[in-house]
């Protein structure tokens, strides 16, 4: 099955709003969810929401596996987690 590339942004090739082709150095949605869950086990979700400018309910739904983040939000959360390890 061949997927059509819809757009390319900030070094990530996206084939739709929820999934992207893996690229070395970037987290998959599952890896990001795991890192985020581990991070908020020790800290407040509201702090992450404030620092990343991502709605807390969006982060909660992402954490619980209801959906993957849009590319822009994915990048913001990944950058935040990489800077606050």
MOPAC internal coordinates of N, CA, C and O (Angstrom, degrees):
PM7 1SCF
backbone

  N    0.0000 0     0.00 0     0.00 0    0    0    0
  C    1.4474 1     0.00 0     0.00 0    1    0    0
  C    1.5297 1   108.79 1     0.00 0    2    1    0
  O    1.2310 1   120.22 1   -50.79 1    3    2    1
  N    1.3028 1   117.19 1   129.21 1    3    2    1
  C    1.4532 1   122.49 1   179.90 1    5    3    2
  C    1.5115 1   109.64 1  -104.98 1    6    5    3
  O    1.2310 1   121.14 1   -47.89 1    7    6    5
  N    1.3136 1   115.43 1   132.11 1    7    6    5
  C    1.4718 1   120.54 1   176.85 1    9    7    6
  C    1.5067 1   109.41 1  -101.01 1   10    9    7
  O    1.2310 1   120.37 1   -35.48 1   11   10    9
  N    1.2903 1   116.90 1   144.52 1   11   10    9
  C    1.4521 1   122.37 1   178.23 1   13   11   10
  C    1.5183 1   109.46 1   -90.47 1   14   13   11
  O    1.2310 1   120.86 1   -49.16 1   15   14   13
  N    1.3127 1   115.97 1   130.84 1   15   14   13
  C    1.4525 1   121.53 1   177.83 1   17   15   14
  C    1.5220 1   108.81 1   -75.93 1   18   17   15
  O    1.2310 1   120.31 1   -57.67 1   19   18   17
  N    1.3220 1   117.01 1   122.33 1   19   18   17
  C    1.4473 1   120.98 1  -177.76 1   21   19   18
  C    1.5144 1   113.20 1   -92.71 1   22   21   19
  O    1.2310 1   119.89 1   141.10 1   23   22   21
  N    1.3303 1   117.82 1   -38.90 1   23   22   21
  C    1.4587 1   119.33 1   177.37 1   25   23   22
  C    1.5162 1   110.62 1  -161.95 1   26   25   23
  O    1.2310 1   121.58 1   -16.81 1   27   26   25
  N    1.3169 1   114.58 1   163.19 1   27   26   25
  C    1.4596 1   122.92 1  -178.06 1   29   27   26
  C    1.5197 1   107.21 1  -130.16 1   30   29   27
  O    1.2310 1   120.45 1   -56.30 1   31   30   29
  N    1.3391 1   116.74 1   123.70 1   31   30   29
  C    1.4563 1   120.48 1  -174.64 1   33   31   30
  C    1.5129 1   110.69 1  -141.64 1   34   33   31
  O    1.2310 1   120.50 1   -49.20 1   35   34   33
  N    1.3216 1   116.66 1   130.80 1   35   34   33
  C    1.4713 1   123.29 1   176.08 1   37   35   34
  C    1.5256 1   113.00 1    49.63 1   38   37   35
  O    1.2310 1   120.85 1  -139.04 1   39   38   37
  N    1.3049 1   115.98 1    40.96 1   39   38   37
  C    1.4586 1   120.03 1   176.39 1   41   39   38
  C    1.5128 1   114.93 1    81.58 1   42   41   39
  O    1.2310 1   119.80 1  -174.03 1   43   42   41
  N    1.3356 1   117.99 1     5.97 1   43   42   41
  C    1.4601 1   121.18 1  -179.97 1   45   43   42
  C    1.5209 1   108.38 1  -117.25 1   46   45   43
  O    1.2310 1   120.46 1   -49.67 1   47   46   45
  N    1.3123 1   116.73 1   130.33 1   47   46   45
  C    1.4582 1   120.92 1   177.32 1   49   47   46
  C    1.5222 1   108.96 1   -92.03 1   50   49   47
  O    1.2310 1   120.06 1   -62.54 1   51   50   49
  N    1.3213 1   117.49 1   117.46 1   51   50   49
  C    1.4555 1   122.56 1  -177.77 1   53   51   50
  C    1.5129 1   110.30 1  -104.44 1   54   53   51
  O    1.2310 1   120.55 1   -42.67 1   55   54   53
  N    1.3415 1   116.55 1   137.33 1   55   54   53
  C    1.4559 1   118.71 1   174.80 1   57   55   54
  C    1.5255 1   111.27 1  -104.42 1   58   57   55
  O    1.2310 1   119.61 1   169.81 1   59   58   57
  N    1.3065 1   118.35 1   -10.19 1   59   58   57
  C    1.4650 1   123.69 1   168.48 1   61   59   58
  C    1.5234 1   107.81 1  -167.52 1   62   61   59
  O    1.2310 1   119.86 1     4.30 1   63   62   61
  N    1.3088 1   117.88 1  -175.70 1   63   62   61
  C    1.4623 1   120.91 1  -173.97 1   65   63   62
  C    1.5245 1   113.31 1   -69.97 1   66   65   63
  O    1.2310 1   119.16 1   162.44 1   67   66   65
  N    1.3220 1   119.22 1   -17.56 1   67   66   65
  C    1.4529 1   120.53 1  -172.87 1   69   67   66
  C    1.5232 1   114.19 1  -110.73 1   70   69   67
  O    1.2310 1   119.93 1   150.02 1   71   70   69
  N    1.3017 1   117.73 1   -29.98 1   71   70   69
  C    1.4577 1   118.94 1  -177.94 1   73   71   70
  C    1.5169 1   109.93 1  -122.67 1   74   73   71
  O    1.2310 1   120.86 1   -23.81 1   75   74   73
  N    1.2917 1   115.96 1   156.19 1   75   74   73
  C    1.4505 1   120.48 1   178.05 1   77   75   74
  C    1.5141 1   108.68 1  -144.18 1   78   77   75
  O    1.2310 1   121.74 1   -22.40 1   79   78   77
  N    1.2971 1   114.28 1   157.60 1   79   78   77
  C    1.4517 1   119.19 1   178.26 1   81   79   78
  C    1.5220 1   107.95 1   -72.25 1   82   81   79
  O    1.2310 1   121.03 1   -48.00 1   83   82   81
  N    1.3006 1   115.63 1   132.00 1   83   82   81
  C    1.4590 1   119.37 1  -177.56 1   85   83   82
  C    1.5237 1   110.54 1   -61.90 1   86   85   83
  O    1.2310 1   121.28 1   -40.74 1   87   86   85
  N    1.2966 1   115.15 1   139.26 1   87   86   85
  C    1.4508 1   122.12 1   177.94 1   89   87   86
  C    1.5144 1   107.34 1  -132.38 1   90   89   87
  O    1.2310 1   120.52 1   -43.95 1   91   90   89
  N    1.2949 1   116.60 1   136.05 1   91   90   89
  C    1.4590 1   121.05 1  -178.02 1   93   91   90
  C    1.5271 1   110.13 1   -53.74 1   94   93   91
  O    1.2310 1   120.39 1   -49.04 1   95   94   93
  N    1.3238 1   116.86 1   130.96 1   95   94   93
  C    1.4511 1   121.97 1   177.82 1   97   95   94
  C    1.5142 1   114.39 1    98.05 1   98   97   95
  O    1.2310 1   119.84 1   171.27 1   99   98   97
  N    1.3263 1   117.91 1    -8.73 1   99   98   97
  C    1.4553 1   121.04 1   179.19 1  101   99   98
  C    1.5167 1   109.79 1  -113.84 1  102  101   99
  O    1.2310 1   120.46 1   -33.68 1  103  102  101
  N    1.3203 1   116.73 1   146.32 1  103  102  101
  C    1.4592 1   121.67 1   179.16 1  105  103  102
  C    1.5263 1   110.28 1   -80.08 1  106  105  103
  O    1.2310 1   121.19 1   -36.02 1  107  106  105
  N    1.3180 1   115.32 1   143.98 1  107  106  105
  C    1.4594 1   119.62 1   170.20 1  109  107  106
  C    1.5260 1   106.80 1   -75.38 1  110  109  107
  O    1.2310 1   119.57 1   -15.40 1  111  110  109
  N    1.3316 1   118.42 1   164.60 1  111  110  109
  C    1.4697 1   119.16 1   176.19 1  113  111  110
  C    1.5322 1   112.50 1   -55.20 1  114  113  111
  O    1.2310 1   120.04 1   142.62 1  115  114  113
  N    1.3170 1   117.53 1   -37.38 1  115  114  113
  C    1.4691 1   120.59 1   179.91 1  117  115  114
  C    1.5294 1   111.27 1   -67.18 1  118  117  115
  O    1.2310 1   120.39 1   137.86 1  119  118  117
  N    1.3279 1   116.86 1   -42.14 1  119  118  117
  C    1.4633 1   120.62 1   178.13 1  121  119  118
  C    1.5257 1   110.58 1   -64.56 1  122  121  119
  O    1.2310 1   120.67 1   139.15 1  123  122  121
  N    1.3239 1   116.32 1   -40.85 1  123  122  121
  C    1.4598 1   120.58 1   178.91 1  125  123  122
  C    1.5216 1   110.66 1   -64.88 1  126  125  123
  O    1.2310 1   120.25 1   137.46 1  127  126  125
  N    1.3353 1   117.13 1   -42.54 1  127  126  125
  C    1.4691 1   121.05 1   178.96 1  129  127  126
  C    1.5320 1   110.28 1   -60.64 1  130  129  127
  O    1.2310 1   120.51 1   136.87 1  131  130  129
  N    1.3257 1   116.63 1   -43.13 1  131  130  129
  C    1.4684 1   121.12 1   179.74 1  133  131  130
  C    1.5285 1   111.13 1   -64.63 1  134  133  131
  O    1.2310 1   120.16 1   135.93 1  135  134  133
  N    1.3299 1   117.30 1   -44.07 1  135  134  133
  C    1.4646 1   121.11 1   179.28 1  137  135  134
  C    1.5216 1   110.69 1   -64.68 1  138  137  135
  O    1.2310 1   120.51 1   139.09 1  139  138  137
  N    1.3282 1   116.63 1   -40.91 1  139  138  137
  C    1.4645 1   120.96 1   179.47 1  141  139  138
  C    1.5247 1   110.69 1   -65.24 1  142  141  139
  O    1.2310 1   120.27 1   134.46 1  143  142  141
  N    1.3180 1   117.09 1   -45.54 1  143  142  141
  C    1.4657 1   121.15 1   179.39 1  145  143  142
  C    1.5236 1   110.76 1   -59.33 1  146  145  143
  O    1.2310 1   120.56 1   136.06 1  147  146  145
  N    1.3203 1   116.54 1   -43.94 1  147  146  145
  C    1.4666 1   120.74 1   178.69 1  149  147  146
  C    1.5308 1   110.40 1   -63.31 1  150  149  147
  O    1.2310 1   120.43 1   138.63 1  151  150  149
  N    1.3291 1   116.78 1   -41.37 1  151  150  149
  C    1.4624 1   121.13 1  -178.78 1  153  151  150
  C    1.5255 1   111.13 1   -63.67 1  154  153  151
  O    1.2310 1   119.67 1   133.17 1  155  154  153
  N    1.3217 1   118.24 1   -46.83 1  155  154  153
  C    1.4642 1   119.25 1  -175.87 1  157  155  154
  C    1.5192 1   113.20 1   -79.34 1  158  157  155
  O    1.2310 1   119.81 1   171.46 1  159  158  157
  N    1.3167 1   117.97 1    -8.54 1  159  158  157
  C    1.4579 1   119.02 1   172.05 1  161  159  158
  C    1.5288 1   110.12 1   -62.23 1  162  161  159
  O    1.2310 1   120.82 1   152.44 1  163  162  161
  N    1.3286 1   116.04 1   -27.56 1  163  162  161
  C    1.4576 1   121.60 1  -177.52 1  165  163  162
  C    1.5314 1   112.90 1  -105.62 1  166  165  163
  O    1.2310 1   119.99 1   168.48 1  167  166  165
  N    1.3221 1   117.62 1   -11.52 1  167  166  165
  C    1.4579 1   121.64 1  -175.48 1  169  167  166
  C    1.5249 1   111.15 1  -135.56 1  170  169  167
  O    1.2310 1   120.29 1     0.37 1  171  170  169
  N    1.3117 1   117.05 1  -179.63 1  171  170  169
  C    1.4594 1   122.43 1  -177.91 1  173  171  170
  C    1.5272 1   111.57 1   -92.15 1  174  173  171
  O    1.2310 1   121.06 1   -44.56 1  175  174  173
  N    1.3206 1   115.58 1   135.44 1  175  174  173
  C    1.4575 1   120.85 1   176.40 1  177  175  174
  C    1.5301 1   111.01 1   -62.97 1  178  177  175
  O    1.2310 1   120.34 1   145.45 1  179  178  177
  N    1.3274 1   116.95 1   -34.55 1  179  178  177
  C    1.4666 1   120.61 1  -179.43 1  181  179  178
  C    1.5312 1   110.86 1   -63.21 1  182  181  179
  O    1.2310 1   120.17 1   146.64 1  183  182  181
  N    1.3310 1   117.27 1   -33.36 1  183  182  181
  C    1.4693 1   121.20 1   177.49 1  185  183  182
  C    1.5239 1   109.89 1   -65.45 1  186  185  183
  O    1.2310 1   120.62 1   134.27 1  187  186  185
  N    1.3291 1   116.43 1   -45.73 1  187  186  185
  C    1.4652 1   120.80 1   179.47 1  189  187  186
  C    1.5276 1   109.56 1   -62.36 1  190  189  187
  O    1.2310 1   120.48 1   136.43 1  191  190  189
  N    1.3187 1   116.69 1   -43.57 1  191  190  189
  C    1.4626 1   121.06 1   179.81 1  193  191  190
  C    1.5313 1   110.60 1   -59.51 1  194  193  191
  O    1.2310 1   120.78 1   135.46 1  195  194  193
  N    1.3053 1   116.11 1   -44.54 1  195  194  193
  C    1.4620 1   120.97 1  -179.70 1  197  195  194
  C    1.5319 1   111.25 1   -65.24 1  198  197  195
  O    1.2310 1   120.34 1   135.45 1  199  198  197
  N    1.3173 1   116.96 1   -44.55 1  199  198  197
  C    1.4675 1   121.33 1  -176.01 1  201  199  198
  C    1.5358 1   112.70 1   -71.75 1  202  201  199
  O    1.2310 1   119.96 1   149.99 1  203  202  201
  N    1.3227 1   117.68 1   -30.01 1  203  202  201
  C    1.4608 1   120.93 1  -178.15 1  205  203  202
  C    1.5229 1   112.64 1   -98.74 1  206  205  203
  O    1.2310 1   120.60 1   170.79 1  207  206  205
  N    1.3268 1   116.46 1    -9.21 1  207  206  205
  C    1.4627 1   122.00 1  -175.63 1  209  207  206
  C    1.5346 1   110.92 1    59.11 1  210  209  207
  O    1.2310 1   121.38 1  -138.76 1  211  210  209
  N    1.3396 1   114.97 1    41.24 1  211  210  209
  C    1.4649 1   122.32 1   175.09 1  213  211  210
  C    1.5217 1   106.80 1  -117.13 1  214  213  211
  O    1.2310 1   120.45 1   -49.30 1  215  214  213
  N    1.3096 1   116.74 1   130.70 1  215  214  213
  C    1.4599 1   122.08 1  -178.90 1  217  215  214
  C    1.5370 1   110.71 1   -53.96 1  218  217  215
  O    1.2310 1   120.24 1   -44.52 1  219  218  217
  N    1.3217 1   117.15 1   135.48 1  219  218  217
  C    1.4675 1   122.24 1  -178.30 1  221  219  218
  C    1.5303 1   111.62 1   -60.24 1  222  221  219
  O    1.2310 1   119.88 1   143.70 1  223  222  221
  N    1.3216 1   117.84 1   -36.30 1  223  222  221
  C    1.4727 1   119.19 1   179.23 1  225  223  222
  C    1.5321 1   111.03 1   -69.43 1  226  225  223
  O    1.2310 1   120.39 1   148.24 1  227  226  225
  N    1.3285 1   116.85 1   -31.76 1  227  226  225
  C    1.4678 1   120.50 1   175.37 1  229  227  226
  C    1.5237 1   109.77 1   -65.99 1  230  229  227
  O    1.2310 1   120.67 1   135.92 1  231  230  229
  N    1.3333 1   116.32 1   -44.08 1  231  230  229
  C    1.4690 1   120.21 1   177.84 1  233  231  230
  C    1.5219 1   111.52 1   -62.89 1  234  233  231
  O    1.2310 1   120.45 1   140.79 1  235  234  233
  N    1.3265 1   116.75 1   -39.21 1  235  234  233
  C    1.4569 1   120.86 1   179.18 1  237  235  234
  C    1.5293 1   110.95 1   -64.23 1  238  237  235
  O    1.2310 1   120.49 1   134.85 1  239  238  237
  N    1.3090 1   116.66 1   -45.15 1  239  238  237
  C    1.4699 1   120.68 1   178.92 1  241  239  238
  C    1.5254 1   110.48 1   -63.71 1  242  241  239
  O    1.2310 1   120.26 1   139.91 1  243  242  241
  N    1.3207 1   117.10 1   -40.09 1  243  242  241
  C    1.4602 1   121.00 1   177.04 1  245  243  242
  C    1.5271 1   110.44 1   -63.07 1  246  245  243
  O    1.2310 1   120.65 1   133.73 1  247  246  245
  N    1.3251 1   116.36 1   -46.27 1  247  246  245
  C    1.4661 1   121.06 1  -179.55 1  249  247  246
  C    1.5180 1   111.58 1   -59.19 1  250  249  247
  O    1.2310 1   120.63 1   141.82 1  251  250  249
  N    1.3232 1   116.40 1   -38.18 1  251  250  249
  C    1.4644 1   121.20 1  -178.11 1  253  251  250
  C    1.5228 1   113.26 1   -84.77 1  254  253  251
  O    1.2310 1   120.35 1  -174.38 1  255  254  253
  N    1.3283 1   116.94 1     5.62 1  255  254  253
  C    1.4572 1   121.13 1   174.37 1  257  255  254
  C    1.5208 1   115.25 1    77.65 1  258  257  255
  O    1.2310 1   119.85 1  -163.52 1  259  258  257
  N    1.3184 1   117.90 1    16.48 1  259  258  257
  C    1.4668 1   120.12 1  -179.26 1  261  259  258
  C    1.5204 1   111.50 1   -71.33 1  262  261  259
  O    1.2310 1   120.25 1   147.87 1  263  262  261
  N    1.3276 1   117.12 1   -32.13 1  263  262  261
  C    1.4608 1   121.78 1   176.72 1  265  263  262
  C    1.5152 1   109.76 1  -162.40 1  266  265  263
  O    1.2310 1   120.95 1   -14.43 1  267  266  265
  N    1.3303 1   115.79 1   165.57 1  267  266  265
  C    1.4559 1   122.06 1   173.50 1  269  267  266
  C    1.5210 1   108.12 1   -93.31 1  270  269  267
  O    1.2310 1   120.73 1   -24.82 1  271  270  269
  N    1.3130 1   116.21 1   155.18 1  271  270  269
  C    1.4613 1   121.05 1  -178.74 1  273  271  270
  C    1.5267 1   111.20 1   -75.50 1  274  273  271
  O    1.2310 1   121.21 1   -29.41 1  275  274  273
  N    1.3335 1   115.28 1   150.59 1  275  274  273
  C    1.4573 1   120.41 1   171.61 1  277  275  274
  C    1.5269 1   108.29 1   -61.96 1  278  277  275
  O    1.2310 1   120.02 1   -24.62 1  279  278  277
  N    1.3254 1   117.56 1   155.38 1  279  278  277
  C    1.4723 1   120.56 1  -175.77 1  281  279  278
  C    1.5267 1   114.76 1   -51.17 1  282  281  279
  O    1.2310 1   119.64 1   135.93 1  283  282  281
  N    1.3116 1   118.29 1   -44.07 1  283  282  281
  C    1.4686 1   120.84 1  -178.89 1  285  283  282
  C    1.5270 1   111.49 1   -63.75 1  286  285  283
  O    1.2310 1   120.33 1   137.26 1  287  286  285
  N    1.3382 1   116.98 1   -42.74 1  287  286  285
  C    1.4646 1   120.94 1   179.63 1  289  287  286
  C    1.5218 1   110.79 1   -70.36 1  290  289  287
  O    1.2310 1   120.65 1   141.90 1  291  290  289
  N    1.3242 1   116.36 1   -38.10 1  291  290  289
  C    1.4642 1   121.48 1   176.98 1  293  291  290
  C    1.5279 1   109.39 1   -57.51 1  294  293  291
  O    1.2310 1   120.78 1   132.60 1  295  294  293
  N    1.3228 1   116.12 1   -47.40 1  295  294  293
  C    1.4589 1   120.42 1  -178.88 1  297  295  294
  C    1.5252 1   112.08 1   -64.24 1  298  297  295
  O    1.2310 1   120.22 1   138.77 1  299  298  297
  N    1.3340 1   117.19 1   -41.23 1  299  298  297
  C    1.4721 1   120.61 1   178.57 1  301  299  298
  C    1.5228 1   111.48 1   -61.43 1  302  301  299
  O    1.2310 1   120.52 1   133.64 1  303  302  301
  N    1.3389 1   116.61 1   -46.36 1  303  302  301
  C    1.4640 1   120.05 1  -178.32 1  305  303  302
  C    1.5216 1   110.68 1   -67.83 1  306  305  303
  O    1.2310 1   120.09 1   138.18 1  307  306  305
  N    1.3204 1   117.44 1   -41.82 1  307  306  305
  C    1.4605 1   120.35 1   179.14 1  309  307  306
  C    1.5299 1   111.12 1   -62.21 1  310  309  307
  O    1.2310 1   120.30 1   136.49 1  311  310  309
  N    1.3219 1   117.02 1   -43.51 1  311  310  309
  C    1.4608 1   120.92 1   178.17 1  313  311  310
  C    1.5223 1   110.61 1   -61.12 1  314  313  311
  O    1.2310 1   120.44 1   134.78 1  315  314  313
  N    1.3272 1   116.76 1   -45.22 1  315  314  313
  C    1.4638 1   121.10 1   178.83 1  317  315  314
  C    1.5283 1   111.12 1   -59.31 1  318  317  315
  O    1.2310 1   120.36 1   131.79 1  319  318  317
  N    1.3261 1   116.92 1   -48.21 1  319  318  317
  C    1.4658 1   120.26 1  -177.66 1  321  319  318
  C    1.5163 1   111.35 1   -65.27 1  322  321  319
  O    1.2310 1   120.01 1   142.33 1  323  322  321
  N    1.3335 1   117.58 1   -37.67 1  323  322  321
  C    1.4688 1   120.07 1   177.99 1  325  323  322
  C    1.5199 1   111.61 1   -66.05 1  326  325  323
  O    1.2310 1   120.01 1   146.78 1  327  326  325
  N    1.3223 1   117.58 1   -33.22 1  327  326  325
  C    1.4617 1   121.33 1  -179.59 1  329  327  326
  C    1.5236 1   113.43 1   -81.67 1  330  329  327
  O    1.2310 1   119.72 1   161.59 1  331  330  329
  N    1.3255 1   118.14 1   -18.41 1  331  330  329
  C    1.4641 1   122.03 1  -175.08 1  333  331  330
  C    1.5154 1   113.51 1  -119.78 1  334  333  331
  O    1.2310 1   120.35 1  -138.60 1  335  334  333
  N    1.2773 1   116.93 1    41.40 1  335  334  333
  C    1.4736 1   120.60 1   178.23 1  337  335  334
  C    1.4961 1   110.37 1   -82.26 1  338  337  335
  O    1.2310 1   120.10 1   180.00 1  339  338  337

